[in-house]
Amino acid sequence: MSDKTRVVIVGGGVAGMEVATGLGRAGSADVVLADRGLSHVWKPMLHTFAAGTARPDRQKVDYFAQAKRNRFRFQPGTLVAVDRVARTVSLVVEEAETKPPVQLAYDLLILAIGSRANDFGTPGVAEHCLTIDDLTEAEGFHAALRRHLLRALRGQDGLSVAIVGGGATGVELAAELKHAIDLLARYGSPDLPRHLRLVLLESGPRLLPAFPERVSAAATRTLGDLGVEVRTGAMVTGANPAGFALKDGGRIDAVLKVWAAGVKAPDVLSGIEGLERSRTGGLVVGPDLRTTKDPAILALGDCASLTDPTLERPVPATAQAAHQQAGHLVPALRRILAAGTPEASLPPFHYRDRGALVSLADFNGWGTLGRYTFGGGRLNGLSARLAHDLLYRQHQFGLFGPGLALATWAADELDRMVSPPVRLD
Ligand SMILES: Cc1cc2nc3c(=O)[nH]c(=O)nc-3n(C[C@H](O)[C@H](O)[C@H](O)COP(=O)(O)OP(=O)(O)OC[C@H]3O[C@@H](n4cnc5c(N)ncnc54)[C@H](O)[C@@H]3O)c2cc1C
């Protein structure tokens, strides 16, 4: 048996995949990555898979292949329990549900299992609404969209879609759906956009509350110009097969109902005894990203709750924050793992606010530049969309190294030239 430190990473998303790759390459620890899926995708692309304007098969990274290339092991399975005393995690493997869960022993456990939309217990949402929090859900949405689109194309029905949540996810999804419909109309169905009703519901006074008011106003204007009905101050009180009920007594009828509001940590975290949790269920960590009550467990990305003392507010649940935490942790962990001292102190993480970005398909994009980016400022249009894409390319550089990442980028651009811009298959 190896005497190397056993590092178990659960969740191979933005943060977990970067950490597993970085630690695996160093070779100084026995690294296992576990995920409920078999392939990694960049979560901020999910709405494009849902709308059919990007192909998941081109963007998926196979965990087994990534593990082989970077000298870590991959264990498929869904985390169902953590035993902090025995220092083991239990994973249920889909293909073997009747068998006992797989147990993995750890010296250091890194939890990076992301977050989900939060329906705040609104009646009917769980039964009647779609969410796009992972690839399976995005593909499920695409299948439902395709079914309804084919009916609309045959002139049998109109297509009505209502999205709850005026944050970046809801706004980006609305624009992407409109973009997909416009592209499909070019396939000889010029009437298709007339059969579409797209409604975006936000309970607050404006879209994109995390952005400056100027950006909210511009996004509302752009979506309005595209024919998206934006309803702010619209509090949803329930969902049923026909649509949504609003607090003011109104109704929004829709065949496709999407819940893209709120953020909460996965429920499994609430079953880990003795750890401190935030209001939304995230694991509270110190600046060293170790959980406050158990230094053998680290958490990062959306499932962690960290209040950066220099910001005096929680680090946001974004891909940018997850990527920065992974980038901070890898060299620090490599040092202590090489020394065989997994319990040694880690340097504090400081979030560098590089601003927020939102991209409205091919129509527009906006960004605020954080205080660490050229002293703050704004991005508009093409530059904001490029900055949005750049974060993904940085992530790929981390996973593949510069040569392969550049080749992948070039292959994506070639693929865009030869493949149809929207898919119905
Ligand atoms: C449609 C959409 C658009 C977005 N756009 C942007 C954007 O433009 N910019 C931005 O910064 N952020 C954006 N975000 C948010 C961003 O995707 C997240 O903040 C980021 O992915 C968090 O990274 P993470 O590593 O914490 O989790 P994730 O990337 O979500 O990865 C979590 C991983 O954990 C796995 N997992 C979950 N539960 C379990 C379990 N019980 N057992 C085993 N494995 C499990 C999942 O399969 C997944 O691989 C967007 C999100 C969505 C949904």
The ligand as a Gaussian input file, in Angstrom:
#p B3LYP/6-31G(d) Opt

LIG

0 1
 C      -26.809000      28.279000     -17.167000
 C      -25.705000      28.819000     -16.282000
 C      -24.925000      29.881000     -16.735000
 C      -23.894000      30.387000     -15.924000
 N      -23.133000      31.411000     -16.410000
 C      -22.083000      31.853000     -15.677000
 C      -21.235000      32.871000     -16.192000
 O      -21.478000      33.384000     -17.276000
 N      -20.160000      33.281000     -15.456000
 C      -19.887000      32.713000     -14.223000
 O      -18.873000      33.084000     -13.589000
 N      -20.666000      31.749000     -13.702000
 C      -21.767000      31.309000     -14.397000
 N      -22.570000      30.323000     -13.878000
 C      -22.261000      29.787000     -12.522000
 C      -21.104000      28.766000     -12.617000
 O      -21.450000      27.763000     -13.538000
 C      -20.824000      28.158000     -11.245000
 O      -20.577000      29.197000     -10.331000
 C      -19.601000      27.237000     -11.313000
 O      -19.816000      26.180000     -12.226000
 C      -19.282000      26.674000      -9.930000
 O      -18.222000      25.767000     -10.035000
 P      -18.088000      24.544000      -8.996000
 O      -16.814000      23.858000      -9.320000
 O      -18.323000      25.023000      -7.628000
 O      -19.328000      23.611000      -9.339000
 P      -19.780000      22.941000     -10.711000
 O      -19.028000      23.470000     -11.857000
 O      -21.270000      23.053000     -10.726000
 O      -19.384000      21.406000     -10.508000
 C      -19.984000      20.611000      -9.513000
 C      -19.667000      19.163000      -9.856000
 O      -20.087000      18.356000      -8.755000
 C      -20.780000      17.209000      -9.226000
 N      -21.700000      16.801000      -8.171000
 C      -22.746000      17.483000      -7.670000
 N      -23.332000      16.795000      -6.677000
 C      -22.635000      15.647000      -6.546000
 C      -22.742000      14.515000      -5.671000
 N      -23.680000      14.431000      -4.710000
 N      -21.853000      13.494000      -5.817000
 C      -20.874000      13.559000      -6.765000
 N      -20.734000      14.600000      -7.619000
 C      -21.600000      15.638000      -7.490000
 C      -21.456000      17.682000     -10.501000
 O      -21.720000      16.593000     -11.377000
 C      -20.412000      18.649000     -11.079000
 O      -19.515000      17.999000     -11.941000
 C      -23.634000      29.822000     -14.648000
 C      -24.427000      28.754000     -14.183000
 C      -25.464000      28.260000     -14.980000
 C      -26.324000      27.118000     -14.476000

